[in-house]
Amino acid sequence: MLLLPLLAIGQESTEYGVFETANITPNPAQVTQFEKGLAEHNKKYHGEGPYGVRVYWIANGPNTGSYHWSMGPFPWSSLDNRPAQKDGHDNDWNKNVAPYTTEGSGAQSYWRSHPELSRFPKDFTIKNMSVDYWDIKRGKYEDAMKLVEKVNKVYAAKAPNEIWGIYTNEFSSTKEGRDLAVISFFDKSAWLGQDNSIAKKYEEMNGAGSWAQFIKDWMDVTNGGETEIWIYRPDLSGISGDVKVAPSK
């Protein structure tokens, strides 16, 4: 999904930032051709503005070896002017990218960014991401987001330099089970083995035993989840990994 965390939309606008994403799996025997076509396509048609694209390589789980293609963020209204057939966009994709993918590859999703629940305290450059997908139980969306808000407050107070983003699936399905994405941005793989002491930090703010209650509440509103590690591929992307979120001085 991804992944600029914030979108500058006029204050009077009611629109919000959305990402169009797709997991694309290349034919194992044609990865070189696939990467070449994908890189040239993105740099030609998705190199700026709301149609800018970043590409990530998925390093674990059932989608290992697939590429996560993410365009945005953009307001919904901008889709009316996206690159299309008249610009040569569709023909280029169909000729230089699609032939090198596996059958059924590329199903799209749309994810809404929630900057009010995210932590982007400084400018940074995307390198690696840990993406936690959660399946929210039917009728429990509001309860789940209230719990996310509690954790966000803890990170804001106790780990102010941690960078993470919250995204929700605009068209989620019970079959897919991916309603919420929690994305943590990191540089070094050693980060994966570090203890962030979230339980201790949470109880420092909410009292003894509060973390155990949080886990119980979270289990009550979700059906489970899964985690993927994404590695940013600047060579295949249309835009850089630089994210500017801090106010200029």
Phi, psi and omega per residue, in radians:
M1 nan 1.598 3.139
L2 -3.071 -2.633 -0.937
L3 -2.608 1.437 2.833
L4 -1.410 2.295 -3.067
P5 -1.357 -0.499 -3.033
L6 -2.156 2.611 3.111
L7 -2.247 2.210 3.137
A8 -1.482 1.762 3.086
I9 -2.042 2.520 -3.109
G10 -0.850 2.483 -3.072
Q11 -1.082 -0.469 -3.112
E12 -1.491 -0.158 -3.122
S13 -1.394 2.545 3.075
T14 -1.671 0.024 -3.127
E15 -1.350 2.842 -3.107
Y16 -2.414 2.956 -3.069
G17 -1.434 2.332 -3.136
V18 -2.268 2.561 3.039
F19 -2.015 2.351 2.989
E20 -1.696 2.184 -3.050
T21 -2.284 2.748 3.073
A22 -2.698 2.431 2.972
N23 -1.633 2.116 -3.065
I24 -2.044 2.215 -3.120
T25 -1.913 2.061 3.138
P26 -1.379 2.727 2.960
N27 -1.098 2.180 -3.072
P28 -0.954 -0.478 -3.119
A29 -1.510 -0.058 -3.057
Q30 -2.308 0.535 -3.100
V31 -1.092 -0.695 -3.124
T32 -1.081 -0.809 3.127
Q33 -1.139 -0.694 3.129
F34 -1.067 -0.866 -3.112
E35 -1.103 -0.692 3.126
K36 -1.091 -0.847 -3.141
G37 -1.133 -0.691 -3.133
L38 -1.154 -0.771 -3.139
A39 -1.080 -0.825 -3.115
E40 -1.147 -0.676 3.123
H41 -1.110 -0.845 -3.091
N42 -1.150 -0.676 -3.119
K43 -1.257 -0.437 3.135
K44 -1.488 -0.724 -2.999
Y45 -1.946 -0.242 -3.036
H46 -2.331 0.827 -3.042
G47 -1.814 0.077 -3.129
E48 -2.906 2.898 3.021
G49 1.097 -2.753 -3.071
P50 -1.159 -0.257 -3.125
Y51 -1.724 0.185 3.093
G52 -1.121 2.456 -3.053
V53 -2.148 2.434 2.947
R54 -2.039 2.554 -3.140
V55 -2.120 2.418 -3.140
Y56 -2.229 2.545 3.040
W57 -1.715 2.270 -3.090
I58 -1.549 2.184 -2.927
A59 -1.783 -0.087 -3.125
N60 -2.708 2.948 3.084
G61 1.412 -3.016 -3.089
P62 -1.052 -0.413 -3.103
N63 -1.692 0.233 3.140
T64 -0.920 2.298 -3.141
G65 1.590 -0.149 3.058
S66 -1.476 2.910 -3.133
Y67 -2.058 2.262 3.128
H68 -1.666 2.015 -3.105
W69 -1.741 2.159 -3.054
S70 -2.314 2.106 3.123
M71 -1.923 2.327 3.081
G72 2.288 -2.972 0.141
P73 -1.428 2.742 3.140
F74 -2.621 2.713 2.974
P75 -1.353 2.663 -3.125
W76 -0.931 -0.623 -3.069
S77 -1.083 -0.442 -3.083
S78 -1.255 -0.297 -3.129
L79 -1.123 -0.394 -3.131
D80 -1.157 -0.321 -3.097
N81 -2.077 0.343 -3.111
R82 -1.180 2.774 3.073
P83 -0.975 2.398 -3.049
A84 -2.520 -2.880 -3.053
Q85 -1.015 -0.707 -3.090
K86 -1.121 -0.393 3.118
D87 -1.588 -0.033 -3.072
G88 1.515 -0.009 -3.080
H89 -1.065 -0.944 -3.060
D90 -1.125 -0.711 -3.137
N91 -1.115 -0.705 3.136
D92 -1.103 -0.771 3.132
W93 -1.105 -0.820 -3.088
N94 -1.148 -0.478 -3.097
K95 -1.587 -0.683 -2.951
N96 -1.935 -0.159 -3.139
V97 -2.135 -0.994 -3.036
A98 -0.954 -0.691 -3.107
P99 -1.075 -0.309 -3.077
Y100 -1.805 0.252 3.124
T101 -1.879 2.859 3.126
T102 -1.446 2.786 -3.134
E103 -1.105 2.342 3.140
G104 1.458 0.035 -3.126
S105 -1.338 2.559 2.953
G106 1.720 0.285 3.084
A107 -1.026 2.303 -3.024
Q108 -1.661 2.635 3.021
S109 -2.343 2.783 3.082
Y110 -2.194 2.209 -3.043
W111 -2.104 2.314 3.113
R112 -1.586 2.304 3.067
S113 -1.436 2.451 3.109
H114 -2.130 1.395 -3.119
P115 -1.086 -0.451 -3.132
E116 -1.228 -0.312 3.124
L117 -1.921 0.059 -3.059
S118 -1.840 2.967 3.109
R119 -2.225 1.820 3.060
F120 -2.231 1.327 -2.999
P121 -1.395 -0.146 -3.067
K122 -2.737 2.811 3.001
D123 -1.126 2.540 3.122
F124 -2.735 2.962 3.091
T125 -2.030 2.154 -3.120
I126 -1.130 2.334 3.060
K127 -2.292 -1.067 3.130
N128 -2.266 2.681 3.116
M129 -2.455 2.467 2.963
S130 -1.810 2.059 -3.027
V131 -1.946 1.942 3.097
D132 -1.719 2.021 3.057
Y133 -1.665 2.399 3.122
W134 -2.222 2.445 3.076
D135 -1.717 1.890 -3.107
I136 -1.506 2.353 3.123
K137 -1.123 2.602 3.139
R138 -1.042 2.287 3.125
G139 1.441 0.062 -3.071
K140 -1.984 0.236 -3.071
Y141 -1.038 -0.881 -3.093
E142 -1.074 -0.714 3.123
D143 -1.118 -0.708 3.136
A144 -1.119 -0.750 -3.110
M145 -1.188 -0.542 3.062
K146 -1.141 -0.635 3.089
L147 -1.219 -0.679 3.069
V148 -1.046 -0.714 3.134
E149 -1.078 -0.660 3.112
K150 -1.100 -0.766 3.133
V151 -1.163 -0.680 3.120
N152 -1.050 -0.680 3.117
K153 -1.135 -0.635 3.121
V154 -1.158 -0.803 3.122
Y155 -1.103 -0.686 -3.140
A156 -1.070 -0.649 -3.083
A157 -1.536 -0.652 -2.966
K158 -1.871 -0.346 3.139
A159 -2.473 1.106 -2.986
P160 -1.103 -0.300 -3.109
N161 -1.649 -0.108 3.094
E162 -1.196 2.442 -3.104
I163 -1.995 2.110 3.100
W164 -2.647 2.709 -3.106
G165 -2.273 2.600 3.125
I166 -2.000 2.283 -3.099
Y167 -2.418 2.478 3.093
T168 -2.133 2.522 -3.102
N169 -1.290 2.115 -3.115
E170 -1.206 -0.487 -3.120
F171 -2.323 1.042 -3.086
S172 -1.249 2.801 3.114
S173 -2.390 2.618 3.113
T174 -1.166 -0.466 3.126
K175 -1.210 -0.768 -3.097
E176 -1.307 -0.700 3.088
G177 1.247 0.450 3.101
R178 -2.097 1.571 -3.080
D179 -1.748 -0.600 -3.052
L180 -2.301 2.385 3.045
A181 -2.129 2.230 3.063
V182 -1.963 2.009 -3.023
I183 -1.983 2.135 3.067
S184 -1.845 2.305 -3.103
F185 -1.753 2.302 -3.135
F186 -2.567 2.777 -3.115
D187 -1.740 -0.886 -3.040
K188 -1.798 2.480 -3.124
S189 -1.113 -0.405 3.106
A190 -1.019 -0.435 3.120
W191 -0.986 -0.572 -3.096
L192 -1.135 -0.461 -3.115
G193 -1.705 0.024 -3.109
Q194 -1.441 2.551 3.051
D195 -1.591 1.978 -3.110
N196 -1.455 0.015 3.061
S197 0.932 0.640 -3.104
I198 -1.088 -0.620 -3.141
A199 -1.082 -0.799 3.129
K200 -1.119 -0.785 -3.137
K201 -1.100 -0.709 -3.122
Y202 -1.113 -0.728 -3.106
E203 -1.288 -0.480 3.051
E204 -1.072 -0.553 -3.132
M205 -1.641 -0.504 -2.982
N206 -2.067 0.003 3.061
G207 1.746 2.782 -3.132
A208 -1.056 2.382 3.117
G209 1.454 -0.093 -3.074
S210 -1.226 -0.535 -3.135
W211 -1.199 -0.718 3.090
A212 -1.064 -0.673 3.109
Q213 -1.183 -0.660 3.097
F214 -1.058 -0.810 -3.137
I215 -1.053 -0.729 3.103
K216 -1.084 -0.806 -3.138
D217 -1.096 -0.691 -3.134
W218 -1.147 -0.698 3.102
M219 -1.157 -0.501 3.136
D220 -1.275 -0.388 -3.080
V221 -1.900 -0.052 3.142
T222 -2.231 2.769 3.075
N223 -1.781 0.134 -3.100
G224 2.053 -3.127 -3.094
G225 -2.792 -3.004 3.105
E226 -2.698 2.760 -3.094
T227 -2.168 2.359 3.028
E228 -2.136 2.562 3.012
I229 -1.827 2.187 3.122
W230 -1.942 2.442 3.089
I231 -2.018 2.116 -3.095
Y232 -1.166 2.350 3.136
R233 -1.995 1.565 -3.129
P234 -1.100 -0.486 -3.126
D235 -1.211 -0.372 -3.131
L236 -1.802 -0.118 -3.032
S237 -1.615 2.784 3.076
G238 -1.553 -0.423 3.136
I239 -2.221 2.855 -3.096
S240 -1.339 3.042 3.091
G241 -1.561 0.104 -3.110
D242 -1.270 2.249 3.121
V243 -2.104 2.073 -3.137
K244 -1.786 1.905 -3.119
V245 -2.185 -0.361 -3.128
A246 -1.415 2.542 3.115
P247 -1.155 2.487 3.140
S248 -1.189 2.564 -3.112
K249 -1.801 nan nan
